[in-house]
Amino acid sequence: MAYPTIDFIYLNEEDMIKAGVTEMAGCVEAMEEMFKLLKSGDFRMGGPNGNSHGVMMTFPAESPFPNMPTDGPDRRFMAMPAYLGGKFDMAGMKWYGSNVENKEKGLPRSILMLTLNDKDTGAPLAYMSANILSAFRTGAVPGVGIKYFAKEDSKVVGIIGPGVMSKTGFDATMAVRSGIETVKVKGRSKKSIDSFVEYIKEKYPQITDIQIVETEEEAVRDSDIVHIATSSPTGDIYQYPYIKEEWIKPGAILCCPAAARFDDDFILNRARSVADNIQLYEAWEEEMEFPAYNSIPIPAVHCMDLIAEGKMEKGKVDDLGDVITGKIPQHRNENEIVIYSVGGMPIEDVAWGTIVYRNALERGIGTKLNLWSTPYLA
């Protein structure tokens, strides 16, 4: 870049697709590399602990100001800044607003954008549509866990909550376990179920055994891999999807990027709990009112609550990065059941966003924009 002139590129959703944002195998590979850098410490996220998910702005239940929005389901704005080193060597921030009522307008619940910045000057390098990017990196992170923990001959996948997270989670599953033959789907609405089934049929015509089931138990039983990704209200843990130990096949992995509930006795004594980044959950424990699980419904958050109460030893929660780097065993026993918590981190967006941005530069994709030729206030 020829300073003081600053140019950057804008990538809309169509540009992002052309630049490879939906290439799941590459995204899984990027997430695996991200985990290695995370473990080495070559990263930064927000908050005083450097591991914060992001800064959330919510609205009050009532407001005397007529133009101020009030609280509602998934009604928030969030800024998620990060720096990731290694081959990425990039700073950036994902910003999004979320509102369930968007669906009535034909919009996604959340609308996301990612900015990438020069790590030294802070100058913008790219401003990009991030809904697909975020969805694919969210799916790819379970894919890394499945690569390390799921049985090589896995054949059956259970889906609880057939939304976007489960679609991209299934894409990642197929990227690392291509022998899947059966998919069982438990959803709340015919629309979401039909959409998921059509997605599978279109992308994976080799899968002919797609079963629509009525209960969580049916989705879990005999499944080698289970994706639990429902949208659940927080505050009452008994509203979270409940999975009973006796339903789970020995050796199965349960991917939990959203709400899920298991019996404490199972968590404490027989399950293997794995976190995508244990420091993220420790940060939530610091930031949220105790018990944090009431606000953040991911299983590893409940583990942090149990640790805070003295009921669970900290060493009982494994960090995926320790497995990838060989610090701890890939398998502790042959038929272990893995509860894999996926919290979501802005370094994931920066990782995949950086690769897509570089692809765009190489392929001449995007719209070049000028910030200034000479800064007025320099």
VOGU-3710 file (C-alpha; in Angstrom, 3 decimals, decimal comma):
1> mayptidfiy> 0,000/0,000/0,000  1,403/3,409/-1,022  0,764/5,540/2,063  -0,695/8,009/2,807  -3,241/6,878/0,188  -5,466/4,125/1,565  -7,525/1,843/-0,642  -9,416/-1,252/0,441  -11,749/-3,765/-1,176  -15,422/-4,350/-0,532
11> lneedmikag> -16,704/-7,895/-0,970  -20,455/-8,466/-1,137  -21,982/-11,889/-0,594  -21,687/-12,883/-4,265  -18,027/-11,834/-4,239  -17,415/-13,912/-1,136  -18,834/-17,014/-2,814  -16,656/-16,430/-5,886  -13,641/-16,059/-3,586  -14,263/-19,472/-2,009
21> vtemagcvea> -16,038/-18,784/1,262  -18,106/-21,993/0,862  -15,085/-24,280/0,346  -15,558/-26,281/3,546  -12,498/-28,528/3,309  -10,284/-25,446/3,167  -12,198/-23,858/6,025  -11,681/-26,923/8,243  -7,969/-26,792/7,407  -7,866/-23,083/8,310
31> meemfkllks> -9,614/-23,735/11,626  -7,155/-26,507/12,485  -4,246/-24,131/11,838  -6,036/-21,489/13,908  -6,227/-23,922/16,854  -2,463/-24,481/16,668  -1,820/-20,727/16,791  -4,322/-20,384/19,608  -2,400/-22,977/21,608  0,935/-21,273/20,923
41> gdfrmggpng> -0,484/-17,939/22,092  -0,043/-16,166/18,740  -3,401/-14,395/18,920  -5,368/-11,723/20,741  -9,062/-11,266/21,369  -10,909/-8,634/23,356  -11,291/-8,092/27,075  -8,671/-7,801/29,810  -8,058/-11,557/29,573  -7,519/-11,414/25,808
51> nshgvmmtfp> -9,977/-14,273/25,305  -13,358/-12,558/25,250  -15,977/-13,680/22,747  -16,789/-10,025/22,152  -18,500/-6,933/23,509  -22,273/-7,175/23,488  -24,706/-4,280/23,545  -28,233/-5,186/24,596  -31,386/-3,134/25,029  -33,520/-2,574/28,149
61> aespfpnmpt> -36,814/-4,345/28,766  -38,510/-0,941/28,808  -37,343/2,491/27,697  -38,647/6,053/28,156  -37,098/6,939/24,796  -39,496/6,261/21,914  -36,758/5,520/19,379  -34,720/3,162/21,557  -35,311/-0,540/20,789  -36,360/-2,780/23,656
71> dgpdrrfmam> -35,148/-6,254/24,512  -36,380/-9,315/22,673  -35,197/-12,748/21,534  -31,650/-12,469/20,137  -31,957/-8,661/20,156  -28,406/-7,354/20,388  -25,398/-5,839/18,711  -21,911/-7,263/19,132  -18,343/-6,299/18,262  -15,834/-9,160/18,042
81> paylggkfdm> -12,215/-7,945/17,568  -9,197/-10,210/17,125  -5,645/-10,598/15,878  -4,348/-13,932/14,568  -0,675/-14,519/13,790  1,133/-17,229/11,868  0,388/-17,383/8,166  -2,698/-15,203/8,729  -0,986/-12,268/10,499  -4,141/-10,198/10,415
91> agmkwygsnv> -6,251/-7,994/12,647  -9,971/-7,592/12,215  -13,410/-7,317/13,743  -16,761/-8,925/13,096  -19,742/-6,690/13,843  -23,344/-7,768/13,803  -26,852/-6,927/14,823  -29,370/-9,631/15,666  -33,158/-9,590/15,865  -35,553/-12,537/15,480
101> enkekglprs> -38,104/-10,177/13,916  -35,790/-9,816/10,910  -37,314/-13,037/9,571  -40,624/-11,237/9,047  -38,779/-8,908/6,675  -37,207/-11,763/4,729  -33,833/-11,146/6,380  -31,519/-13,433/8,369  -31,804/-13,174/12,151  -28,285/-11,706/12,241
111> ilmltlndkd> -26,587/-9,491/9,662  -22,804/-9,692/9,884  -19,861/-7,789/8,416  -16,126/-8,356/8,821  -13,427/-5,696/8,597  -9,799/-6,710/8,098  -7,122/-4,207/9,091  -3,395/-3,727/8,704  -1,928/-4,901/12,030  0,480/-1,933/12,263
121> tgaplaymsa> -1,422/1,094/10,970  -5,005/-0,036/11,541  -5,799/0,871/7,931  -8,711/-1,073/6,432  -7,779/-3,789/3,953  -11,207/-5,275/3,342  -14,830/-4,842/4,329  -16,785/-7,977/3,608  -20,174/-9,638/3,905  -19,796/-12,147/6,723
131> nilsafrtga> -23,024/-14,145/7,081  -21,777/-17,053/4,956  -18,240/-16,698/6,296  -19,463/-16,903/9,886  -21,744/-19,842/9,112  -18,960/-21,840/7,474  -16,352/-21,179/10,154  -18,999/-22,119/12,754  -19,528/-25,429/10,966  -15,820/-26,019/10,388
141> vpgvgikyfa> -14,944/-25,881/14,102  -17,111/-28,948/14,882  -15,494/-30,485/11,810  -12,061/-30,251/13,438  -13,398/-31,996/16,548  -15,014/-34,697/14,430  -11,735/-35,212/12,575  -9,949/-35,962/15,853  -12,624/-37,746/17,891  -15,207/-39,424/15,645
151> kedskvvgii> -14,656/-43,036/14,670  -13,098/-43,433/11,229  -15,961/-45,672/10,106  -18,734/-43,333/11,295  -21,917/-43,948/9,341  -24,795/-42,241/11,178  -25,311/-38,552/11,980  -28,034/-37,202/14,254  -29,249/-33,623/13,806  -31,118/-31,799/16,559
161> gpgvmsktgf> -32,005/-28,368/15,213  -31,772/-28,430/11,389  -30,830/-24,782/10,922  -27,845/-23,041/9,366  -25,373/-24,249/12,013  -26,350/-27,858/11,393  -26,135/-27,416/7,608  -22,554/-26,178/7,720  -21,747/-28,580/10,549  -22,878/-31,381/8,280
171> datmavrsgi> -20,748/-29,994/5,446  -17,735/-30,184/7,770  -18,718/-33,695/8,837  -18,696/-34,831/5,226  -15,357/-33,112/4,637  -13,677/-35,260/7,316  -15,914/-38,384/7,403  -17,096/-38,993/3,855  -18,530/-42,442/4,641  -21,724/-41,121/6,253
181> etvkvkgrsk> -24,739/-43,097/5,051  -27,631/-42,165/7,375  -28,880/-38,802/8,640  -31,589/-38,512/11,299  -33,250/-35,114/11,648  -35,179/-33,746/14,629  -36,623/-30,288/14,069  -39,400/-28,080/15,350  -40,939/-26,915/12,081  -41,677/-28,582/8,778
191> ksidsfveyi> -40,054/-25,637/7,005  -36,666/-26,064/8,716  -36,747/-29,846/8,318  -37,661/-29,648/4,624  -34,958/-27,053/4,022  -32,325/-29,232/5,683  -33,382/-32,357/3,810  -33,297/-30,502/0,495  -29,831/-29,179/1,358  -28,564/-32,721/1,964
201> kekypqitdi> -30,187/-34,139/-1,157  -28,765/-31,408/-3,357  -25,197/-31,458/-2,001  -24,839/-35,127/-1,048  -26,981/-37,270/-3,372  -25,061/-40,344/-2,219  -26,907/-40,157/1,121  -30,219/-41,874/0,515  -31,198/-42,745/4,104  -32,615/-39,527/5,562
211> qiveteeeav> -34,942/-40,110/8,496  -37,248/-37,524/10,051  -37,577/-38,347/13,759  -39,881/-37,018/16,442  -37,637/-36,975/19,524  -34,126/-36,124/20,638  -33,740/-39,738/21,756  -34,368/-41,046/18,237  -31,858/-38,580/16,807  -29,168/-39,582/19,310
221> rdsdivhiat> -29,582/-43,377/19,486  -27,139/-45,279/17,239  -25,617/-42,025/15,916  -21,832/-41,816/15,655  -21,923/-38,012/15,394  -24,615/-35,722/16,812  -25,043/-32,013/16,089  -27,127/-30,179/18,723  -27,807/-26,677/17,427  -31,210/-25,422/18,487
231> ssptgdiyqy> -32,173/-21,861/19,253  -33,214/-21,982/22,912  -34,213/-19,231/25,336  -31,699/-18,693/28,126  -32,330/-18,222/31,823  -33,987/-21,579/32,514  -31,584/-24,469/31,912  -34,484/-26,919/31,850  -35,526/-25,397/28,537  -32,234/-26,504/26,954
241> pyikeewikp> -32,286/-29,715/24,870  -31,687/-32,634/27,257  -29,637/-35,642/26,196  -29,756/-38,755/28,373  -26,600/-40,827/28,735  -28,308/-44,117/27,934  -29,281/-42,822/24,489  -25,685/-42,166/23,419  -23,737/-44,707/21,414  -20,321/-45,632/22,899
251> gailccpaaa> -17,616/-43,741/21,023  -19,956/-41,000/19,789  -19,124/-37,296/19,620  -21,796/-34,714/20,409  -21,081/-31,294/18,889  -22,629/-28,471/20,907  -22,346/-24,987/19,371  -25,568/-24,008/21,149  -27,729/-25,065/24,088  -27,433/-28,609/25,414
261> rfdddfilnr> -27,948/-30,230/28,814  -26,586/-33,466/30,267  -26,813/-35,018/33,736  -24,075/-33,835/36,102  -23,198/-37,396/37,107  -22,482/-38,219/33,462  -20,399/-35,068/32,947  -18,407/-35,580/36,133  -17,758/-39,304/35,940  -18,012/-40,746/32,452
271> arsvadniql> -18,178/-38,188/29,644  -15,105/-36,588/28,113  -15,665/-32,825/28,012  -13,718/-30,991/25,303  -13,704/-27,231/24,698  -12,635/-25,391/21,574  -10,781/-22,914/23,817  -11,027/-23,394/27,562  -9,888/-19,814/28,161  -12,998/-18,563/26,341
281> yeaweeemef> -15,196/-20,338/28,885  -13,092/-19,059/31,768  -13,608/-15,551/30,352  -17,367/-16,101/30,252  -17,221/-17,286/33,862  -15,553/-13,991/34,783  -17,845/-11,807/32,689  -21,273/-13,319/33,331  -23,329/-13,483/36,498  -22,974/-16,852/38,251
291> paynsipipa> -24,120/-19,398/37,216  -22,933/-18,446/33,735  -24,707/-21,465/32,213  -28,002/-19,645/32,758  -26,857/-17,033/30,230  -24,497/-19,012/27,978  -26,130/-22,426/27,381  -23,081/-24,301/26,024  -22,060/-27,396/28,083  -18,481/-26,278/28,830
301> vhcmdliaeg> -19,914/-23,163/30,501  -21,744/-25,491/32,888  -18,406/-27,244/33,491  -16,928/-23,877/34,515  -19,813/-23,426/36,959  -19,155/-26,899/38,385  -15,457/-26,045/38,746  -16,346/-22,777/40,500  -18,534/-24,739/42,907  -15,705/-27,174/43,654
311> kmekgkvddl> -17,616/-30,108/42,146  -15,342/-30,607/39,147  -11,580/-30,472/38,689  -10,311/-28,019/36,079  -8,267/-30,759/34,427  -11,463/-32,657/33,593  -12,122/-30,334/30,654  -9,775/-30,956/27,736  -8,735/-28,254/25,303  -8,931/-29,219/21,630
321> gdvitgkipq> -5,679/-27,399/20,918  -3,871/-29,667/23,375  -5,103/-32,680/21,407  -4,112/-31,208/18,037  -0,612/-30,346/19,266  -0,162/-33,756/20,937  -0,024/-32,464/24,487  -2,842/-34,786/25,563  -4,082/-38,052/23,986  -6,423/-37,984/21,035
331> hrneneiviy> -8,429/-40,717/22,784  -8,409/-41,444/26,503  -10,260/-44,723/25,993  -11,643/-46,633/23,036  -15,344/-45,952/23,511  -15,252/-42,558/25,182  -18,231/-40,272/24,636  -17,071/-36,759/23,764  -19,152/-33,692/24,579  -17,526/-31,064/22,380
341> svggmpiedv> -18,401/-27,450/23,197  -18,078/-24,829/20,472  -18,266/-21,254/21,710  -17,271/-19,260/18,650  -14,284/-16,895/18,516  -13,463/-13,879/16,353  -10,053/-15,365/15,503  -12,024/-17,912/13,466  -13,618/-15,142/11,405  -10,248/-13,453/10,921
351> awgtivyrna> -8,653/-16,757/9,865  -11,193/-17,667/7,193  -11,779/-14,044/6,223  -8,059/-13,582/5,573  -7,906/-16,568/3,234  -11,020/-15,465/1,339  -9,652/-11,902/1,106  -6,358/-13,133/-0,332  -8,241/-15,333/-2,782  -10,214/-12,259/-3,866
361> lergigtkln> -7,034/-10,285/-4,483  -5,525/-13,102/-6,544  -8,713/-13,560/-8,589  -9,485/-9,862/-9,060  -12,757/-10,099/-7,160  -14,378/-7,224/-5,261  -14,824/-3,467/-5,520  -11,855/-1,227/-4,809  -12,752/1,703/-2,555  -10,688/4,701/-1,532
371> lwstpyla> -10,596/5,906/2,075  -8,452/8,944/1,258  -5,583/10,071/-0,921  -4,213/12,362/1,769  -5,787/12,381/5,260  -7,342/15,758/6,032  -6,366/15,708/9,711  -2,905/14,099/9,514
//
